[in-house]
Amino acid sequence: MLLYGAGGHARVLISILNAIGQPAQAIFDDDPAKTLVSGVPVVGSYRAHFRPDLPFLLAVGDNRIRQQLAQIVSHPFGTAVHPSAIVDPSVILGLGTVVMHGAIVQANAQVGEHVIVNTQASVDHDCVLESFVQVAPGATLCGNVRVGKGTLIAAGAVVVPGITIGRWSVIGAGSVVTRDVPDGVVVWGNPARIIRR
């Protein structure tokens, strides 16, 4: 497996890949000062001809940057699920998606491309996560929640059943979402309210 991004997110992905027996072979990063991450060599900026046979993951937490990088990578994208995660066999995981340590994705959920289901996050039955979403550590999506492209559900947030959240929004840490959320807003609080558009 190859990675793009030599920061903290890469260290977590390396841990996952080691746990599933698909160790990272190299990391691309545009910062020439970075040479090694958790024992994996950083080989400079992205090059399409470098080991084109290996699958690829974007080791970048920022949803917008992850989307931008996905457009320039020509390698085939893989997926990675930590062995401690629970992912029901009926779940659809898009390419480039990562399910981290202790996360749960329940029956009939649909997870788009380049999604991060972070440490101990919970995505319940029949949820739909569009591409480039991140569900941060400890966040909980109850059943039948739909999350639009590029949205961040921050750490410890709770979304009650049946809610629809728009594209490129941010659900603040610790928020409790009890109403639908439109595109392009920041919501926070209990109950969550729009604090910025």
C-alpha positions, 0 to 999 in steps of 0.5 A: 500500500502507498500513502499520500501525507506524512503527518499524524493521520499517516501514523494511524493508517500505518498502524491499521495496515500493519494490523491487516498484513498490508504494510505501507511501502512508501509515503508521498509528501510535498515537504522535503523535510519529511523522510520517515514516518513510523519506519516507512520512507517518505519518497517526495511528491506524488509520482504516477510511475512509482509502483503503479501496481500498489493500492493507494490511500490518502493519509490526509484528515482535511476533507477538502484537501483529500478531495483535491488529492484524489483528483491527481492520483492515478494509482488504484485506491484501496480500503482499510479496516482495522481488525478491532472495527466491526463492519457488518457484511452488508455495508458498502465501503467506497474506495479510499475509505478507512475504518479505524480502531474500534469503530462500528458500521452497522447493517445496510450502511453505505459509505462513499469514497475517501471517507474516514470513520475514525477511532470508536466512531459509530455509524448505525444501520441504513446510514448513508455517508457521501464521499470525503466525509469524516466521522471523527473519534467518538461521534455517533450517527444513529440509524437512517442518517444521511451525511452529504459530501465533504462534511465533518462530524466532529469528535463526540457529536451525536446525530439522532435517527433520520437526520439529513446533513448537507454537503461541506458542513461542520458539526461541532464537537460534542453537538447533538443534532436533532434537526436537518442541517443544510449545506455549507454551515457550521452547527454547534451545541445541544441542540445544535444550531447554526453558528456560521454560514 
